Amino acid sequence: LKPQDMAFPSYREHGVAYTRGVDFKDLLGIFRCTDHSSWDFQRHGFHPYTIVIGNQVLNAAGYAMGQKFEGKVGDDPDAEATICYFGDGATSQGDVHEGFVWAAVYDAPLVFFCQNNQWAISEPT
């Protein structure tokens, strides 16, 4: 990821948060239910965690479409892209497939990163 790119995590992307410059103590507030995210997600290029399984795919698709509408894509060195992380179980959610279709139809600058962590109870291996 380039500094101007945006990452949309599920709730397990602590390593990605760290590489994007988010302090671990800021992540703990979410899991302690003391805040929704205390970091500047635009500055770090790391969106707040999405606890609802698969919902970040819709959010990422919308954000990527905004990048495209604003002309921030292409060969320009300042061009932007988005990456969205989700686990294999999230693929059972309709939201995920809706995000896939939306991004594909409108050619959004979006990378989908599915982690087969084998924790899903709803998907065969």
C-alpha positions in Angstrom: 0.0 0.0 0.0 1.1 3.5 -0.7 0.6 6.2 2.0 -2.5 7.6 0.1 -4.2 4.2 -0.1 -7.0 3.2 2.2 -7.3 -0.2 4.1 -10.7 -1.5 5.3 -10.1 -4.1 8.0 -12.1 -6.8 9.5 -11.4 -7.1 13.3 -8.2 -9.1 13.0 -5.9 -6.8 11.0 -3.8 -5.6 13.9 -0.6 -6.1 11.9 -2.0 -4.0 9.0 -2.9 -1.3 11.5 0.6 -1.3 13.0 2.2 -1.0 9.5 -0.1 1.9 8.8 1.1 3.7 11.9 -1.9 3.1 14.2 -0.8 2.8 17.9 -1.8 -0.5 19.5 -3.3 1.4 22.5 -5.7 3.1 20.1 -6.9 -0.3 18.9 -7.6 -1.5 22.4 -10.3 1.2 22.9 -12.5 -0.6 20.4 -12.2 -3.9 22.1 -12.7 -2.3 25.6 -15.8 -0.5 24.2 -14.4 2.9 25.3 -14.3 4.4 21.8 -15.1 3.6 18.1 -11.6 4.5 17.0 -9.3 7.1 18.3 -6.9 7.3 15.4 -7.3 9.6 12.4 -8.3 7.1 9.7 -7.6 9.4 6.8 -4.1 10.2 8.0 -3.2 6.5 8.6 -5.1 5.2 5.6 -6.7 2.7 7.9 -10.5 2.7 8.4 -12.0 1.9 11.8 -12.5 -1.8 12.4 -15.8 -3.3 11.3 -17.1 -5.8 13.8 -20.2 -6.8 11.7 -18.9 -9.6 9.6 -18.6 -8.6 5.9 -19.9 -5.1 6.2 -16.5 -3.5 5.5 -16.8 -4.8 1.9 -19.7 -2.5 1.2 -17.9 0.4 2.9 -14.7 -0.2 0.9 -16.6 -0.4 -2.4 -18.3 2.9 -1.6 -15.0 4.5 -0.7 -13.3 3.2 -3.8 -16.1 4.5 -5.9 -15.5 7.9 -4.3 -11.8 7.7 -5.3 -12.8 7.0 -8.9 -15.4 9.8 -9.0 -12.9 12.2 -7.7 -10.4 11.2 -10.4 -7.8 9.8 -8.0 -7.1 6.7 -10.1 -4.9 6.0 -13.0 -1.2 6.2 -13.8 -0.6 9.3 -11.7 1.9 8.7 -8.8 -0.6 10.2 -6.4 -3.3 7.8 -7.6 -5.2 6.0 -4.8 -6.5 2.5 -4.3 -8.4 0.6 -1.6 -7.9 -2.8 -0.1 -10.5 -4.7 1.9 -9.7 -7.5 4.3 -12.2 -10.2 5.3 -12.2 -13.8 6.5 -13.5 -16.8 4.6 -16.7 -16.9 6.7 -17.6 -13.4 5.5 -18.2 -14.9 2.1 -21.5 -16.3 3.4 -22.8 -12.8 3.9 -24.9 -11.2 1.2 -23.2 -7.8 1.9 -19.9 -9.3 0.6 -21.3 -10.4 -2.7 -23.1 -7.1 -3.2 -19.8 -5.3 -2.6 -18.0 -7.6 -5.1 -20.7 -7.0 -7.8 -20.7 -3.2 -7.2 -16.9 -2.9 -7.4 -16.8 -5.1 -10.5 -19.6 -3.4 -12.4 -18.2 0.1 -11.8 -14.5 -0.9 -12.0 -13.7 0.4 -8.6 -10.0 0.7 -7.6 -10.4 -2.0 -5.0 -8.5 -5.2 -4.0 -10.4 -7.8 -2.0 -8.2 -9.8 0.4 -9.8 -13.0 1.6 -8.0 -14.7 4.4 -8.9 -18.4 4.7 -8.2 -18.5 8.4 -10.4 -21.7 8.6 -12.4 -20.3 11.5 -15.6 -20.1 9.6 -18.4 -22.3 10.7 -20.6 -21.6 7.7 -18.2 -22.4 4.8 -16.7 -25.7 3.8 -12.9 -25.8 3.6 
